[in-house]
Amino acid sequence: MVPFFRLASVSDSEPDAKMTGTIRIVLADDHAAMRQSLRALLEGEADIEVIAETNSLQAMMGQVRARKPDVLVLDLGMPDRGSGIKALDRLSRKEPAMSNRGAHDE
């Protein structure tokens, strides 16, 4: 199972997402083949848009802050800057309006 994290209420502050109902996603995985496969699978859905891909935790942090996605699909075992869980903790401290909800929470 691929962990995903829903970022709270971003679409409430983004008029385009609210009007279209499109789910905006950032993919973060250090394996290009995994990102490509996930993108192909996700973009097969009419209401999903992959707005960014990253291959490092540092790049993921920047993309999430800049692009404000609705969902982050994150490889928890990426090699740079510690674990994905720690990166999510840092991100949620810097972006207080964001909440993390993992696949394991469902």
C-alpha positions as CSV (number, residue, x, y, z in Angstrom):
1,M,0.0,0.0,0.0
2,V,1.2,3.5,-0.8
3,P,0.9,6.0,2.0
4,F,-1.0,9.1,1.2
5,F,-1.7,12.2,3.3
6,R,-4.6,14.5,2.9
7,L,-3.8,18.1,3.5
8,A,-6.6,19.8,5.4
9,S,-8.9,22.3,3.9
10,V,-6.6,23.5,1.1
11,S,-9.4,23.4,-1.4
12,D,-11.5,25.6,0.9
13,S,-9.0,28.4,0.3
14,E,-8.4,27.6,-3.4
15,P,-11.4,28.8,-5.5
16,D,-10.3,26.8,-8.5
17,A,-10.3,23.5,-6.6
18,K,-13.6,24.3,-4.9
19,M,-15.4,25.1,-8.2
20,T,-14.1,22.2,-10.3
21,G,-13.9,19.6,-7.5
22,T,-10.5,18.5,-8.8
23,I,-8.2,16.8,-6.3
24,R,-4.7,18.3,-6.6
25,I,-1.9,15.9,-5.8
26,V,1.9,16.1,-5.2
27,L,3.8,12.8,-5.7
28,A,7.0,12.4,-3.7
29,D,9.1,9.3,-4.3
30,D,12.8,8.8,-5.0
31,H,12.0,6.1,-7.6
32,A,11.0,7.6,-11.0
33,A,9.2,4.5,-12.1
34,M,6.9,4.6,-9.1
35,R,6.1,8.3,-9.7
36,Q,5.4,7.6,-13.3
37,S,3.2,4.6,-12.5
38,L,1.3,6.6,-9.8
39,R,0.8,9.6,-12.2
40,A,-0.6,7.3,-14.9
41,L,-3.0,5.7,-12.5
42,L,-4.1,8.9,-10.8
43,E,-4.5,11.0,-14.0
44,G,-6.8,8.3,-15.4
45,E,-9.4,9.8,-13.1
46,A,-11.3,12.9,-14.4
47,D,-11.3,14.6,-11.0
48,I,-7.6,14.2,-10.2
49,E,-4.6,16.4,-11.2
50,V,-1.0,15.6,-10.3
51,I,0.4,19.1,-9.9
52,A,4.0,18.2,-9.0
53,E,6.4,15.3,-8.6
54,T,9.5,15.3,-6.4
55,N,12.3,12.9,-5.8
56,S,13.4,14.2,-2.4
57,L,12.0,15.3,0.9
58,Q,13.5,18.7,0.6
59,A,11.8,19.3,-2.8
60,M,8.6,17.9,-1.5
61,M,8.6,20.4,1.3
62,G,9.0,23.3,-1.2
63,Q,6.3,21.9,-3.5
64,V,3.8,21.5,-0.8
65,R,4.3,25.0,0.6
66,A,4.3,26.6,-2.9
67,R,1.5,24.5,-4.6
68,K,-0.8,23.8,-1.7
69,P,-2.1,20.4,-2.8
70,D,-5.1,18.6,-1.5
71,V,-3.2,15.3,-1.2
72,L,0.4,14.3,-0.8
73,V,1.4,10.8,-1.8
74,L,4.7,10.2,0.0
75,D,7.3,7.5,0.0
76,L,8.1,7.2,3.7
77,G,11.5,5.7,3.0
78,M,13.1,8.5,1.0
79,P,16.8,8.7,1.6
80,D,17.4,12.4,2.3
81,R,16.8,14.5,5.4
82,G,15.4,11.7,7.6
83,S,12.2,9.8,7.3
84,G,9.0,10.9,5.6
85,I,7.2,10.8,8.9
86,K,9.7,13.3,10.4
87,A,9.3,15.5,7.2
88,L,5.5,15.5,7.6
89,D,6.0,16.5,11.3
90,R,8.3,19.4,10.2
91,L,5.8,20.4,7.5
92,S,2.8,20.4,9.8
93,R,4.7,22.6,12.3
94,K,5.5,25.1,9.5
95,E,2.0,25.0,7.9
96,P,-0.4,24.9,10.9
97,A,-3.6,24.8,8.7
98,M,-2.4,21.4,7.4
99,S,-3.4,18.1,9.0
100,N,-1.9,14.7,8.2
101,R,-4.1,11.7,7.6
102,G,-2.3,8.6,6.5
103,A,-3.6,5.5,4.6
104,H,-3.2,3.7,7.9
105,D,-5.8,6.1,9.5
106,E,-8.6,4.9,7.2
